[in-house]
Amino acid sequence: MYKNPFNNPFEITKATDFSDVQINEYWVSLNSDEFSMLNPTGVMPKYILGGKGCGKTHLLRYHSFQLQKIRKSNIQSIIQEDQYIGIYSVLDGINSSRFKDKGIKPDQWESAFEYYFELYLTEILLNIIQDIYKSAIEIYNECDFVKDVLSLFYEKSSLFNKCITLNDLIQLISNIRKQIDIQIVNVAFTRRIDIDSVKILFTSGDLIFGIPKILSEKSSIFSNVNFVYILDEYEKLFEWQKIFINTLVWEKKRPATFWIGARKYGYTTRATKTGELIRAGSEFEPVELDDIFQKNEGIYVNFAKELYKKRLENFYKETGPHNDFVENFSEKFEKYSDDVILQKINKKFQNKKFRHILEFKRKLKQGIEKNLFIEPIKIDEIVDNLLSDVGDQPLEQKYKLYIFYREWSNWDNANSKISNSGSIVNKIDAKKIVEYINREYKDFQNNKTEGDLYNVKEKYKSDLIAQLAYESNIKNTCYSGIDEFITLSWGNPRVFLLILKLIIEKSDLLAEKPLDVNSKISLESQYLGVYETAQWFYHDVEIIGDRGKNLYKCITNLTNIFQLYRFSSKPTETSVSTFNFGVEELSSSALDYINLAKMHSLIVEVNPRKQKNSGKIESTYQLNRILAPKWDLPTSRRGIADFDASLVEVIFNPDSFAKYDTKYKELKSRLTPPFIKTAGNKKNNEDVDQLLL
């Protein structure tokens, strides 16, 4: 048995909950060309962007001075080998929301915030410099350094006379900052900021750029050292505060530079106080962590495997199983097989009619009532003739039923595989369809690797199994195994770790002893952990009010369409969880909500392209894979739904939501028997199989 004060190696999934020591212990190196731009000795500022759980905070904290001290034997090694000092700060620590309203003019708040921010960052920097002085590295006289820093203030204070040591200087900065804190706390009552208490003694940038310059010029040991201000949670700032940070990035002076960390949805402006925009590639370099991992899945797979192994190694560091346990951890998970689901279905429906057969009879009855067939047919006779040679094999029954529904839908158009020449116009020859399917099935039984049944199996097997599981109220446990968990997490380390954390918890509740050497983690535990992770990801979107409600409505609309494609009687294509549309034909409101869903990683953009003939821009988006289990949708991208503008509008434009039900029913009528065709939608029925690319 393992012995550890924690009972789950994946318990902590957020870097903010780690100590500095744990940040270092659980770090997994990103050794690839795609991450080469993350070099803290470079002078170009970085905006490091990603969705929740992308690993941004872990990355930023790892490069902080506190972590540098843990990794290096002494501070001199940091300076000489790393050649940078990481000045890490969480911007939310400033409590930036205080700088607003309460009867104070916006321009006064701006000045107070900018002054306070400089003091806050300078205090962090000076504490790091004090650590360096304490390490007995020969820099230059401490008192001279303090005098040089005080010379950066353009107005002197009587307090400066008592400022001799670095400790005195830090205390001075701290006291000035506290005076501002007092003013902010009391402004709700006083409705004013006391100018004497908040007297600005320097210009923005004077200290955070001036102090590194002093060290670089006065001490040779710092001559090649970068001072990197690592500012996390940029998204927590007001827009005007972000503009101020952008301005500092614009105006940065060597040897100082910036790494700004933000969630994608929080990176909302490139404006500066100068009126200019900071330009990517010129004033800063954007680093989009999600894109790097999602577009280089091989890199992410290796990273994720090292990530879980690192967790297990640290978990069992003192006592525990042999190293083979860590290497073979993936073998602990019960393997998924289609046969597992099919056996459960057969057991549940023993001596009962499968739901899909009962549904088939109901649809035939509807067809008879609407006089759709070429001659009166007997329902039981059609069912027996179609399915008698299959026996109690629900999946193969589904293969046959799929072809029957397809031919029923396509009977009077060019997509039909059965010649209907000489038949009564628009009337369906059910017996002829059955004869065709049975001939094809005989070839299929002879293990031929071609033909209609074989193609249906190759294209639709996973969709039809999903249908069977849904109809039988059985969990579709296909989302299982380490490789599938990595696929589901799609470049998001926190999602991957949360899947493992929740699976261990569920397995423990089911008394499976998941962390014992010889135990197995059931498909049930895996399904429950994956499903709960999908629910968390979906509900953790940080948008409130009508905008948040509208966004959820958009995703519900979209996934209802995907479910219709997958669970209809005649699925139109394989594994649909992706859609394509023409950008230029959409309203600004629809595009806004598509972008909002993208910024919150609910959908992911893949392979944008231009139409061959018109040259118009098209965009392709896939539902984030971790959301697939919530709606029992596929994670693979084999079919792409080609949405026209009218469909995209009713899905994503709140002004068109009222038309969604009509559009949904219209689409459903094309995919569900009796496939009633009218003059208005006959062309649509002929084109429905071309709906997906």
N, C-alpha and C positions, 0 to 999 in steps of 0.2 A: 504493500500500500504506500501511496505517496504521503509525505508529511510536510505540510506547508500551512502557514497561518491563514492563507487564502485558499478557498476551495475551488477556484476556477482560474486557470492561467490567462483567460481572455476577459477577466472581470472588468478591467479598465479599458475603455475604448476611446477616451478623449485625452489628448495630450495635456489639456489644462489640468487634469486630475493627477498627472505624474509629478513626482519630485524631480529635481535636476538630475539626481543619480539615475532614476528610472528612465528619463529621457535618453540618457547616454547608453544605458544597458539595452534598451529596446530599439536602438537605432539600427536601421538596415541601410547599408550604403547604396547609393544610386549611381553605380559605375557604368554609365553609358554616355554616348555622345549627346543624346537628347537632353541631358542634365548638365552639360559642360558650361552652360551660361551661368549656372549657380556657383560662381567662383567669387568669394568675398574679397579677393584681392583686385578684382576689376573695378574700374572707376564708374562705369555706367550704372545709374540707379535701376532698380528692378521693381516692378509691380508684380507680386506673386499672387496669382488668382486661382480660385478653385471653389467647388461646391463644398457643402458641409461634409466633413470627414475625409477630405482629400489628402490630409497629411501636412497641410500648410503650417499649422502651429508647431507641430513636432519638428519640421524642417527649420523654422525660424528660431525656435528655442535651442536647437542643436548647435546653431552657429553663434549663440550668445557667449559673452565673456565668462559667465558662470559655468557653462559647459566646456569652454576651452580650458578652464582651470582644472576640471575633472579629468580631461583627456591628457593633459600635459603634466609632466613631472614638476615643472616650475614655470613661473611667469616669464622668465627670460626665453624659454622655449616657445612660448606663445608668440612673443614679439619677433623672434628670429626665424621661426619655422612657419607659423601661420601667416605672419605678416599682415594681420588685421586684428582689430579689436571690435567685437560685436556688442553694440549698446542696445540691448533688447528692452522693449517697453510695449505693454498692452495699452492701446489708446483708450480703451474703455476705463482704464485706471484713472484717467483725468476726470472722469464723471462729466463728460462734455455737455450733457443735457442741462447742466446747471446754468449755462451761459445763454439764457434765453428769457425774454419777457420780463415779468415783475416790474413793469413800468420803466424799464431802462431801454434807451434807444439802441437799435441794432448795431450802429457803428461803435458805441461804447462797449457793448459786449464783445465785438470783434477785437477791439484793442486789448481788452482785459484777457480774452482767451489767448491771443497771440503772445502776450507778455507772460502769462501763466505757463503756457506750453513750453516756452524757451527755458523758464526757470525749472520746470519739471524735468525736462530732458537733460539740462545742464547738471542737475543734482545727481542723476544717475551716472552721467559721465564722470563727474568729479569723484564719486565713490569708487569707480573703477580705477581712476588714476591714483587715488589714495592707496588702493590695494597694491598697485604697482610700486609706489614709493615704499610701502612697508616691506616689500620683498627684497629690499636692499640693492635693487638694481641701480646702477649709477646713471642718473638722468641728468638733472642739474639742480642746483640749490632750490629746496622747497619754498623758501621765503621769496626767492626771486621769481619763482613760478607764480606764486600768489599775487605778487605785485604786477606781473605781466597780465594776469587775468583781470585784475582790478582796473588796469589801464584801458580795458575794452569798454568799460562803462563811461558814457559821455557826461554823466553828472555824478559827482562824488557825494558820499554821505559821511557823516561823522562816525558811523559804524565802521567805516573802512579802516580807521586808525587802529582799531583793536584786532584787525584781521591780519594775522601773521602766518599762521600755519594753514595747511590744507583743511584741517578739521574746522578751523575758524571760518574759512571760506565756505565750506559746505553748510555750516550753521547759519551763515549770513544768507545764503541762497534759500535755505529752508525757512528762515524767519520771514523773508520777503514774501515767499509763497504762502505762508500761513496767514499773513496779513490780508492777502487777497481772498483766501478761504473764508476768513471772518467776514469780510465785506459781502461775499456772495451769500453766505448763510443768512445774514441779517438784511439783505436787500429787499426781501419780501415785506419787511416791516418798515424799513427806512425809505424805500422807493428811490434810493440814490446810492451811488458809489462815491465814497470819500476820496477825492483826488489826492489828498496828502498821503493817505494810507496806500494808495495804489499809484505811486509816482513812478512812471516809466523811466528807467535809467539806461536803457540800451535799445537798439533797434533789432527787430527779428533777424536772427542769423548771426548776430555779433558774437555770441558766446558759443553756440553749437558749431559754428564754422571757425571762429577765432581761436578757441582753445586747442583743437587739433593742429591748427597751423602753428601756434606757438611751440607745441611739443615737437613738431616736425622740423622747425627751423632752429630751435635752441638745443635739441638733443639728437645726436647722430643715431642713437638706437631707434628712433622713430622716423628716420628719414625715408624709409620705404614701407611704412605701415599705413594701412587704410583704416579709417574710423567709420564703421558701418552702423548707421542708425537703423535698427531693425524694429519697425513699427507695425504691430499686429492689430487686427480688428478695425481696420480703416472704415469698414461698413457701419460701425457704430456712430460715426460722426454725422453732424448736420452737413448739408450740402456746402454751406459757406465755409465750414471748417475743413472739408475736403479740399476746397479750392485753395485754402491757406497752405495745407500740406503740399499740394501740387506746386504751389509757388516756391516753397522751400526746395523741392526737388529741382525745379527749374533753375533756381539761383544757387544751387549747391556749389561749394568751393572745396577744392582738393586741400588736404587729403580726406575730406569727409564725403560720404555718399549715403544712399538710402536703399533699404529693402523695405517695401511697403506690402504688407499682407492683407488681402481682402477676399471676402466671398464674392463670387461673380456678380451676384445681384446687387452688391454694395458698391461696385466700381461704376459709378454713375456719371462722372464728369472728368474731363481732361482740361477744364478751364483753370486759369491762374488769375491772380489779382492784377496782372499786367494787361488782361484782356486777350492775351494770346492763349493758344492751346498747346499743351506739352505734346510733342510728337513722338510716337513709337519709333524706335530705331535711331532717333536723333537726341532727344532729351531723356529717354528712358527705354528700357527693354521689358516688354510684357512676358511673363512666364506663366502659361496656363497649364497647371498640373493635370487637370482632368484630360485635356487634349493630348498631352504627352503620353499618359498611360493608355487612354482609349485608342489612340492611333498606333500605339506600339505594344500590342497585347502580349507579345513574347516577353518584353521587358517587365510588364506588370505581373505576368504569371510567375516569373522567377522571383520578383520582389515579394509577392504575396506568400510564396512558399518559404522564403527566408524569414518572413515576418512571423508566421505561425511557429516555425521551428525555433526562432529566437525566444518567443514567449514560453514555449515548452522547456527549452534549455534553462532559462532563468527560473522557471517554476520548480524544476527538479534539481536545482543547482546544489543544494545541500545533501539531500537524500532522495532517492527515488529510483525509478526503473532504469534499466540499462539504456545506453544511447540508441540502441536499436528501436526502442519505443518511439523516440522522436522521429527517427528516419522512417519508421513504418506507421506513423500516426494515421496516415490516409487510409490504411487497411482496416482501421477500427470501424469505419462507417459501412453499414450494411449496404450492399450494392443493389441498385435499382434494376429491375427486369420487367419488361412488358408482361411477362408471364405471371408475375406477382399480382398485378391488377386484374388480369383476365381470370386467374384462379379465384380471386375474391368475388368477382362478378358472377362466375358460374356457381359458386357456393351460395351466394345470396339469392340467385334466381333458380335454384334447383327446383324442378317440377313447376316452374312458373314461366310465363311468357316474358321475354325480354321487352323492355319498354320501347325499344326501337321497332320491334315487330308490331306491337299494339299501335304505335304511332303510324306505321306504314299502312296498316289496315284503315285507320281513320282517314288518312290522306287519300287512299283509293276510294273510300266511300264519298269523300268530298268531290273527287273527280267524276264519279258516276252521277252524283246529284247535279253536277254542272254540265253533264252530257259531253265530257271531254274525250271519251274513248270511242274508238272506231265501231265497236259493237258492245252490247251488254256483256259485262264480265262478272265472274264470280270471284269475290275477294279471296276466300280461302283457297280456291284453286290457283289463283295467281301467286299467292304467298307460298303454297306448298311446292308448286312447280319451280319457283325461284330459289327456295331455301332448303329443299329436302335433301340435296346432296351435300349440304354444308354441315348438318348436324348441329350440336350445341357449341358452335364456335362463333361467339358474338362478333369477333373482329372480322372474320371472313364474311359473315352476314352483312356487316357494315360495308365491306368492299362492294358487295353485290348491290346493296341498296343505294350506295352512292351513284353507281353507274345508272341504275334505274331512274333515280331522280334527275340525273344529268340529262339523260336522253328524253325524259318527260319534258324538261324545261326547253331543250333544244330541238324538239321534234320538227318544228316547221322552219328551221333555219339552217344555215350552212355549217353550224358547229356540230350537228348531229353526226354520229359515226354510223348510223343505220340508214340505209336507203329507204325512203318512204314514198318512192314513186308508185303511182297507181292507188294510193290511199285516198280516202275521203279527205278533202282539204281541211287542214288544221285539226283533224281527229287523230288521236294517239292510238297506236297499235300496241297495247300492253303485252300481248302474247309474243309479238315479234321482238320486243325489247327483251323479254325473258329468254327467248330462244338464243338471241345474240349473247346475252350474259352467260348462259350456261355453256355455250361453245367456248367462250373465252375462259371460263372457269376450268374446263377440262385441260386446256393448255396450261393454265396456271398450276394445276395439280401435278402436271408432268415436269414441274420445276423449270419451265421456260423463263428465260431472263428478258422476255419482251412480251408485248401484248397489253391489252387494256387493264386487266386485273393486276398485272405486275407493276404497271405505271401508277395505278392507284395506290398500291402498297408503298411504292417508293416515295410518292409525293405526299400522301395523306395519312399515313399510318399513325403518326403522333397526334394529329388532329382528331382522328377517329377514336383513338384510345382515350383522349381527353373527353370526347363526347360520351363514351361508354362510362367513364368514371363519374362524370357529372350526372348522367341519367340514373346511375346506380347509387348516387350519394356516397361515393367512395373517394377518399383523398387521392389526388394525382401526385404520387410521390416521386415523380421524375426529377424534381429539383433536389438532387442528392449527390453526395460525394464531394471531396475537396475540389476537384477540377470544376464541378458545376458551381460550387460556392464562389470560386474565383471568377467564373464567367458572370454569375449574377451580380457580383460587386462592381464589375466593369470599371476598374481603375480607381475604386474608392476604398482605401484601406479600412476606414472605420466600419463601413458596411460589411466587409469581409470578417473583421474581428467580431462585430456584433452578431453575425450569423453563428459563428463558432461559440461565442459566449452563450447565446440563447439555446443552442442545441445541447451544450453541456448541461445547462440548467434543466431543460426538459428531460434529458436522458437520466439525470440524477433523480428527478421527481418520479420517473417510471422505474426506479430502483435498478437501473442498468449498470451502475458503478462505472461511468464512462471513462474515468481516469485510471482504472485498474489495468494492469498489463494485458490480461487475456479477455477483457470485456469487449462487447460489441455495442455500437450505437445504432439503434433501430431506424428504419425508414420513417416510422411515426415521429420519433424525436427530431429527425432532420427536417421533416415537413413542418412541424410546429415551430421550430426555430426560424426557418426560412420565412414562413408566413408572417410571424410576428415582426421580423425585421422589415418585411415589405410594408406592413401596417405602420411601423414607426416612421419609415422614410416618407410615406405618403402624408402622414399627419403632422410631420415636423416642419412643414413649410411656414416660414415666419412672415406671413402676410395677414393682416387683420382687416375687418370691415368688408364692404361690398367687393373690393378688388380681390380679396382672398376667396370670398364665396364664388365669384365669377370664375376664378382660376380653377377651383375644384370642379365647378360645373363643366368647364372646358375638358378637363381630363376624364370626367365621367362620360361626357358625350363621345369622346374619342374611343375610350375603352369599350363602350357599348357597341360601337361600329366594329371594332376588332373582334369582339365576342360573337357578333352576328356573322362575320366572315368565317369564324372557326367552328361555331356550333350550329350553323344552319344545316338543313338537309343536304344542301349542295354547296359545300365550301368552294369558294371560287379560286383559291390558290393555296399554296402550302405556307404554313407558319407565318401568318401575317401579324406583325407588330410594328410595321413601318409604313409611313405614308409620304407621298410626294405631291407637290403642288406648284403652280406657277405663281411666283412672288408678285409679279407686276399686275395681276388681276385682282388682288385682295385689297380690302379696306384697311385703313391705318389701325382701326380698332382690333381687327383680327390679327394683324401682324404684331401688334403690341402684346396681345395675350399669348401668342406663339413664342415671342421673345421672352416674356415673363416666365412661361413654363420652362423654357430653355435655361434661363438664368438660375432657376431653382432646381435644375437637373431632373425635372420630371420627364422631359423629353431631351434627346441628344441629337444634335445635327450630324448627319453622315453624308458624305459624297454629294455636295451641291453640284449642279450641272446646268447646262444650257440646252434648250430644245434644239434639235437638229435643223429644223426648217426656219423657225422664226428667230432663233438666237435669244429668246427670252430666258430670263434666269428662273431656274427651278430649284426648290429646296427639298431635301429629304430628311425626315426626322424619325427616330425610333423611340418608342416608349422605353424609358430607362429599364434595363433588364431586371433590376431588383423589384420593380413593380409587377412584373409578369405573374408571379405566383398569386398575387392578390386577386387577379381576374382569370387565373388559369390560362394564361397566354404563353406563347413560345418565347424563348430567349434568342433563338437564332434569327437571322435576317435572310430568309430565302424568298419570300414574296414581298412585294412593295405595292401597297394600295395607291393607285393613281387617282387622287381626289381632284374633282373639278372645283372651281371657285365657289359655286353655290353650296357645296357640301362643307368646305372649309369654313365658310362664313357662318353656317348654322352651328358648327362645332365650337368656333373660337370667338365669334363676335357677339357680345352680350345683347346687342341690339337685334340680333337675328335668332336668339334662343327660342323665341316663340314658334319659329318655323321648323325647329329640329324634329319634333315628333312626326310631322308630315313627311319630312325627308327620310326619316328612319323607316317609317312604314312602307314608303315607296321602295326603298332598297330591300327591305325584308321580303316584300312581295316577289321580288326577282329571285330570291334565294330559297323560298319556302313553297312547297306544293300548296295549292294546285297551280301555281305559276300563272295566274290569270293575266292574259295579255290584252291590252286595249290598244286602240289606234294611237293613243298618245304615248304609250310606253313600249310598243312593240320593238322599235329600234333599240331601246335600252336593253331589252331582253336579249336581242341578238348580240349586243356588244358586251354583255355582262362578263363573259369569259375573258374579254380583253381589258377588263377593268384593272387588272393587276399586271404589273410588268414582271 
